[in-house]
Amino acid sequence: QTCALPILLESQSALRQRNIAASWLPAVNVDGQTQYQSDVAHVPLATPTGRPLFSPPKATFDTAVRVDQRLFDPTVSAQQRLERAQLAEQQARVRATLFALRQQVNEAYFAALALQARSSALEAAITDLEGRLRETNARVTEGVALAADAAAIEAALLERRQDALELQAGRRVALAHLADLTGLPIADGDTLAVPRLDAPVARARQESADLRARPEYALFARTRERVAGQQALATAQERPRVMTFGRVGVGRPGLNFASDAVEGYGLGGGRVQWNAWNWGVPARERAALDEQARIVSADEAALAKTLRDAVRPDEAALDRLRDTLTLDDRIIALREQVSRSTDVRFREGVVTVSDYLARVADLQRARFAKADHEVQLAQAGARLLTTLGLEVR
């Protein structure tokens, strides 16, 4: 329904334009009137037979068709330009309103992406635990390991599988929300990609002070055009208008008011309309529209400042997360080294199963942290681009 709104606005404006253009067509009016009056004009003179010299009827009627044709009217073209400007402003307002949905789409996308990244990291932990459980069960069978060790590993494995189920359920909810926002079918098995935004984010940060990609800037421009159209219409209304008219009809009396007969008649002519004195109303209207134009400029400056303030946290987050990911790689490498060493010593019976599972949990947390930071980095870049009005691809 929202996507159909621009089409509805165009259809509505087209109908109004047709109505304005119809102002140049002849205006046809049919008038009819009948009346009775208690007295009529007469003179105190009589014919030789004693009848009044003339006696207009007290009961009269008049039926006529009147045609008016505009010859010169500057307000018509001004109205057409204003209607086009109003349509452009309405369409720009719709685009600005719909733009707010982009941040909601970003949030839903990266919420699902974060859960997907965690699920991938968790699968690695589950695979490791499954392998270790098989080895431990074999050692229990051989009598070189305790059944409690296998039970502890299996319990940890089941907990990780519970975590995986929880992540999958949360991802399904996030994907359903994303599908509702975008109107696109998204299956549970679809894999979301981490957008690579380093290059566009770097360009946007360099050009952010001069960017005018937000649809609100287009709305400000269209509003100025609409204000200019209203000012032009106010000026046009001060200019004279010329039209011609014609009238044909039948009445009792006709044009000869002294006659008592039913007669047809016709008349025609031209007319000039000019509001020569308007008490300064158009001038005040133009002054009010000038004030509105200044308000638009103030709103535009306020938006530019708001956007500058809004991107600063994302710029700081981008710098921090890049450094954090470098540390994540080092942390994971160290955790993997510790985990491998603990794994060897666990097989040799030097460390307990609790120590082994603790090192596995440390490695899993490190992988979770890196997965979260990768998604947060992409999300911060997408949020910065969207804030500035740029496409995220």
Residue pairs with C-beta under 8 A, 6 or more apart in sequence:
2 94
2 98
5 94
6 91
6 94
9 87
9 90
9 91
9 94
10 87
10 91
13 83
13 84
13 86
13 87
16 83
17 80
17 83
17 84
20 76
20 79
20 80
20 83
21 76
21 80
23 70
23 73
23 76
23 79
24 70
24 76
26 67
26 68
26 69
27 67
27 68
27 69
28 65
28 66
28 67
29 65
29 66
29 67
29 68
30 63
30 64
30 65
30 66
31 62
31 63
31 64
31 65
31 66
31 249
32 61
32 62
32 63
32 64
33 61
33 62
33 63
34 59
34 60
34 61
34 62
35 59
35 60
35 61
36 58
36 59
36 60
37 58
37 60
38 58
39 58
40 55
40 56
40 57
40 58
41 56
41 257
42 52
42 54
42 55
42 56
43 52
43 53
43 54
45 52
45 53
46 52
46 53
47 53
54 258
55 260
56 253
56 257
56 258
56 259
56 260
57 252
57 253
57 260
59 252
60 251
60 252
60 253
61 251
61 252
62 249
62 250
62 251
62 252
63 249
63 250
63 251
64 247
64 248
64 249
64 250
64 251
65 247
65 248
65 249
66 245
66 246
66 247
67 245
67 246
67 247
68 243
68 244
68 245
69 243
69 244
69 245
70 76
70 241
70 242
70 243
71 242
71 243
71 244
71 270
72 240
72 241
72 242
72 243
73 241
73 242
73 243
74 236
74 239
74 241
75 233
75 236
75 237
75 241
77 236
78 229
78 232
78 233
78 235
78 236
79 233
81 229
81 232
82 226
82 229
82 230
82 232
82 233
84 229
85 222
85 225
85 226
85 228
85 229
86 226
86 229
88 222
88 225
88 226
89 219
89 222
89 223
89 225
89 226
91 222
92 215
92 218
92 219
92 221
92 222
93 219
95 215
95 218
95 219
96 214
96 215
96 216
96 218
96 219
99 214
99 215
99 216
99 389
101 181
102 386
102 392
103 383
103 386
104 181
105 178
105 181
105 182
106 379
106 382
106 383
106 386
106 392
108 174
108 177
108 178
108 181
109 178
109 192
110 375
110 378
110 379
110 382
111 174
111 177
112 171
112 174
112 175
112 178
112 192
113 192
113 194
113 375
113 378
114 371
114 372
114 375
114 376
115 167
115 168
115 170
115 171
115 174
116 171
116 191
116 192
117 194
117 371
117 372
117 374
117 375
118 167
118 368
118 371
118 372
119 164
119 167
119 168
119 171
120 371
121 364
121 367
121 368
121 370
121 371
122 160
122 163
122 164
122 167
122 364
122 368
123 164
124 367
125 160
125 360
125 363
125 364
125 367
126 157
126 160
126 161
126 164
128 360
129 153
129 156
129 157
129 160
129 360
130 157
132 153
132 343
132 356
133 150
133 153
133 154
133 157
135 347
136 145
136 149
136 150
136 153
137 150
139 145
140 146
140 147
140 149
140 150
144 349
145 349
148 353
149 353
152 353
152 354
152 357
153 353
153 356
153 357
156 357
156 360
160 364
168 188
171 188
172 188
175 186
175 188
175 190
176 186
178 186
179 185
179 186
194 374
194 375
194 378
195 378
195 381
195 382
195 392
195 393
196 378
197 378
197 381
197 382
197 385
197 392
198 381
200 381
200 385
200 390
200 393
201 318
201 381
201 384
201 385
204 211
204 384
204 385
204 388
204 390
205 315
205 384
208 307
208 308
208 311
208 388
209 308
211 388
211 389
211 390
212 389
213 388
213 389
213 390
214 303
214 307
214 388
214 389
215 389
216 300
216 303
217 300
217 303
217 389
220 296
220 297
220 299
220 300
223 296
224 293
224 296
227 289
227 292
227 293
227 296
230 285
230 289
231 286
231 289
231 290
234 282
234 285
234 286
234 289
235 282
235 286
237 275
237 282
238 275
238 278
238 282
239 274
240 272
240 273
240 274
241 272
241 273
241 274
242 270
242 271
242 272
242 273
243 270
243 271
243 273
244 268
244 269
244 270
244 271
245 268
245 269
245 270
245 271
246 266
246 267
246 268
247 266
247 267
247 268
248 264
248 265
248 266
249 264
249 265
249 266
250 262
250 263
250 264
250 265
251 262
251 263
251 265
252 260
252 261
252 262
252 263
253 259
253 260
253 261
253 263
254 261
254 262
254 263
254 264
254 265
255 263
255 265
255 267
256 263
307 387
307 388
310 387
311 384
311 387
311 388
314 380
314 381
314 383
314 384
314 387
315 384
317 376
317 377
317 380
318 377
318 380
318 381
318 384
321 373
321 376
321 377
321 380
322 377
324 373
325 370
325 373
325 374
325 377
328 366
328 369
328 370
328 373
329 370
331 366
331 369
331 370
332 363
332 366
332 367
332 370
335 359
335 362
335 363
335 366
336 363
338 359
338 362
338 363
339 359
339 360
339 362
339 363
342 351
342 355
342 356
342 359
343 356
345 351
346 352
346 353
346 355
346 356
382 392
385 391
385 392
386 392
